[in-house]
Amino acid sequence: MNEISKKLFLLGLGLASYTEEKAKDFLNELLTRGEKYNESDSKIAEFLKSADRSAQEFEKKIEEMISEIVKKLNLATKQDIDELKKDIEALKTRG
């Protein structure tokens, strides 16, 4: 992999990580502030459920974004490497 591709990949990973951390921090802050209120209030409970769903959706989108970056940079995945290892072992046993 050339140096520019490597830097772009690392930049993408760093951006995804930073974004995920900031989103989690923001959601945690909202939840902490929300704990000051009565959790039995249905509006607050619904908001907390919605925030949890949003966090899960955000995490899924980050994972998809990282997968797309890996795919666009044509990097080997763990599955690719595992398959190559199996092929190498098979060739060793034939040899």
Secondary structure, 3 states (H helix, E strand, C coil): CCHHHHHHHHHHHHHHHHHHHHHHHHHHHHHHHHCCCCCCCHHHHHHHHHHHHHHHHHHHHHHHHHHHHHHHCCCCCHHHHHHHHHHHHHHHHHC
